[in-house]
Amino acid sequence: MSFEDLKLNPAIIKAILDAGYTTPTPIQKQAIPELLSGHDIMASAQTGTGKTAAFMLPALHLLASPSKTQGRGPRVLVLTPTRELALQVSEAAKKYGKYLPRTKVISILGGMPYPLQNKLLSQPVDILVATPGRLIDHIQRGRIDFKRLEMLVLDEADRMLDLGFKPQLEFIKSTLRGEWQTLMFAASFGPKSEPIAKLFMKDEAVMIRASY
């Protein structure tokens, strides 16, 4: 199977080939078709198996079509447990989306000056990558509008729970309205993941376990 077989937007395929990739990894082969079909998924795979591209490529494919809702808030929200991971996700979004027109990616992280973050959030954004605590700061200040949200990604969900982010995730979920696709990615899912899965996922969510 090639990336062309996954029926991704040609502009995304071009960026993937530029990056030197020709064959999707197992997690990408399993997750991308389900995501392009609009399903919620819970996907587990080890670090280094291509999980970021497994959700970012379908997210960018979604953004290739115009939003049906007016506004400046994000169409894709990615939550990560650490600043370092958030920066990696943002770089991947920019790398694979470089040939898509007018795709704005921003990161909202601890350690960044608030004036810079406020300026970024005052402009239309397509993909917002954030750590939970800093995102909540801006939600409580009324600086983020989620009415355009179409996809929510919980990246390294198991690590977020290990770091004690469950209350923050519950708060963020309580601020969202409407319909969106939810993706949970982790190295593994265990009993401690069940409350968050029940909170965020639809009953018909697809479970994927991939080995490299």
ZIVENSUL-V945678 format. One record per residue. N is the residue number from 1. RES is the residue in one letter. D_LAST is the distance of its C-alpha to the last C-alpha in Angstrom with 1 decimal. Layout:
BEGIN
n=N res=RES d_last=D_LAST
n=N res=RES d_last=D_LAST
END
This chain:
BEGIN
n=1 res=M d_last=15.1
n=2 res=S d_last=16.3
n=3 res=F d_last=16.9
n=4 res=E d_last=20.4
n=5 res=D d_last=19.5
n=6 res=L d_last=18.4
n=7 res=K d_last=22.2
n=8 res=L d_last=21.9
n=9 res=N d_last=25.1
n=10 res=P d_last=26.0
n=11 res=A d_last=26.7
n=12 res=I d_last=23.1
n=13 res=I d_last=21.8
n=14 res=K d_last=24.2
n=15 res=A d_last=22.9
n=16 res=I d_last=19.3
n=17 res=L d_last=20.6
n=18 res=D d_last=22.8
n=19 res=A d_last=19.8
n=20 res=G d_last=18.5
n=21 res=Y d_last=15.6
n=22 res=T d_last=15.9
n=23 res=T d_last=12.8
n=24 res=P d_last=10.8
n=25 res=T d_last=7.1
n=26 res=P d_last=6.1
n=27 res=I d_last=7.7
n=28 res=Q d_last=10.4
n=29 res=K d_last=11.2
n=30 res=Q d_last=11.8
n=31 res=A d_last=13.5
n=32 res=I d_last=15.6
n=33 res=P d_last=17.7
n=34 res=E d_last=18.5
n=35 res=L d_last=19.5
n=36 res=L d_last=21.6
n=37 res=S d_last=23.3
n=38 res=G d_last=24.4
n=39 res=H d_last=22.6
n=40 res=D d_last=21.9
n=41 res=I d_last=18.4
n=42 res=M d_last=16.9
n=43 res=A d_last=13.1
n=44 res=S d_last=11.0
n=45 res=A d_last=7.7
n=46 res=Q d_last=7.8
n=47 res=T d_last=9.7
n=48 res=G d_last=8.8
n=49 res=T d_last=6.1
n=50 res=G d_last=9.2
n=51 res=K d_last=10.8
n=52 res=T d_last=14.2
n=53 res=A d_last=14.3
n=54 res=A d_last=13.1
n=55 res=F d_last=16.5
n=56 res=M d_last=18.5
n=57 res=L d_last=18.6
n=58 res=P d_last=20.0
n=59 res=A d_last=22.3
n=60 res=L d_last=23.7
n=61 res=H d_last=24.1
n=62 res=L d_last=26.2
n=63 res=L d_last=28.3
n=64 res=A d_last=29.1
n=65 res=S d_last=31.7
n=66 res=P d_last=34.6
n=67 res=S d_last=34.8
n=68 res=K d_last=37.2
n=69 res=T d_last=38.5
n=70 res=Q d_last=40.6
n=71 res=G d_last=39.9
n=72 res=R d_last=38.3
n=73 res=G d_last=35.6
n=74 res=P d_last=31.9
n=75 res=R d_last=30.3
n=76 res=V d_last=26.8
n=77 res=L d_last=26.6
n=78 res=V d_last=23.6
n=79 res=L d_last=24.1
n=80 res=T d_last=22.3
n=81 res=P d_last=23.3
n=82 res=T d_last=24.2
n=83 res=R d_last=26.0
n=84 res=E d_last=23.4
n=85 res=L d_last=20.6
n=86 res=A d_last=23.1
n=87 res=L d_last=24.0
n=88 res=Q d_last=20.5
n=89 res=V d_last=20.2
n=90 res=S d_last=23.7
n=91 res=E d_last=22.9
n=92 res=A d_last=20.0
n=93 res=A d_last=22.4
n=94 res=K d_last=25.0
n=95 res=K d_last=22.9
n=96 res=Y d_last=21.6
n=97 res=G d_last=25.0
n=98 res=K d_last=27.3
n=99 res=Y d_last=28.7
n=100 res=L d_last=29.4
n=101 res=P d_last=33.0
n=102 res=R d_last=34.0
n=103 res=T d_last=30.7
n=104 res=K d_last=31.5
n=105 res=V d_last=28.9
n=106 res=I d_last=30.2
n=107 res=S d_last=29.1
n=108 res=I d_last=31.3
n=109 res=L d_last=30.7
n=110 res=G d_last=32.7
n=111 res=G d_last=34.6
n=112 res=M d_last=35.3
n=113 res=P d_last=39.0
n=114 res=Y d_last=40.1
n=115 res=P d_last=42.3
n=116 res=L d_last=39.4
n=117 res=Q d_last=37.2
n=118 res=N d_last=40.3
n=119 res=K d_last=40.8
n=120 res=L d_last=37.2
n=121 res=L d_last=37.5
n=122 res=S d_last=40.9
n=123 res=Q d_last=39.4
n=124 res=P d_last=37.3
n=125 res=V d_last=33.6
n=126 res=D d_last=30.7
n=127 res=I d_last=27.7
n=128 res=L d_last=28.5
n=129 res=V d_last=26.0
n=130 res=A d_last=27.6
n=131 res=T d_last=27.5
n=132 res=P d_last=29.3
n=133 res=G d_last=32.4
n=134 res=R d_last=33.4
n=135 res=L d_last=32.7
n=136 res=I d_last=35.1
n=137 res=D d_last=37.7
n=138 res=H d_last=37.9
n=139 res=I d_last=37.7
n=140 res=Q d_last=40.7
n=141 res=R d_last=42.6
n=142 res=G d_last=42.1
n=143 res=R d_last=40.4
n=144 res=I d_last=37.4
n=145 res=D d_last=37.9
n=146 res=F d_last=35.1
n=147 res=K d_last=36.9
n=148 res=R d_last=34.8
n=149 res=L d_last=31.5
n=150 res=E d_last=29.1
n=151 res=M d_last=25.7
n=152 res=L d_last=24.8
n=153 res=V d_last=21.5
n=154 res=L d_last=21.0
n=155 res=D d_last=18.3
n=156 res=E d_last=17.1
n=157 res=A d_last=19.5
n=158 res=D d_last=19.1
n=159 res=R d_last=20.3
n=160 res=M d_last=23.1
n=161 res=L d_last=24.3
n=162 res=D d_last=24.1
n=163 res=L d_last=26.2
n=164 res=G d_last=28.7
n=165 res=F d_last=28.4
n=166 res=K d_last=28.9
n=167 res=P d_last=32.6
n=168 res=Q d_last=31.8
n=169 res=L d_last=29.2
n=170 res=E d_last=31.9
n=171 res=F d_last=34.4
n=172 res=I d_last=32.4
n=173 res=K d_last=31.8
n=174 res=S d_last=35.6
n=175 res=T d_last=36.4
n=176 res=L d_last=34.4
n=177 res=R d_last=36.3
n=178 res=G d_last=35.6
n=179 res=E d_last=32.5
n=180 res=W d_last=29.0
n=181 res=Q d_last=25.4
n=182 res=T d_last=23.4
n=183 res=L d_last=19.7
n=184 res=M d_last=18.4
n=185 res=F d_last=15.1
n=186 res=A d_last=14.2
n=187 res=A d_last=12.0
n=188 res=S d_last=13.7
n=189 res=F d_last=16.9
n=190 res=G d_last=19.8
n=191 res=P d_last=23.6
n=192 res=K d_last=24.4
n=193 res=S d_last=22.5
n=194 res=E d_last=24.7
n=195 res=P d_last=27.8
n=196 res=I d_last=26.0
n=197 res=A d_last=24.1
n=198 res=K d_last=27.5
n=199 res=L d_last=29.1
n=200 res=F d_last=26.9
n=201 res=M d_last=25.2
n=202 res=K d_last=27.0
n=203 res=D d_last=27.4
n=204 res=E d_last=25.5
n=205 res=A d_last=22.3
n=206 res=V d_last=19.1
n=207 res=M d_last=16.5
n=208 res=I d_last=12.8
n=209 res=R d_last=10.2
n=210 res=A d_last=6.6
n=211 res=S d_last=3.7
n=212 res=Y d_last=0.0
END
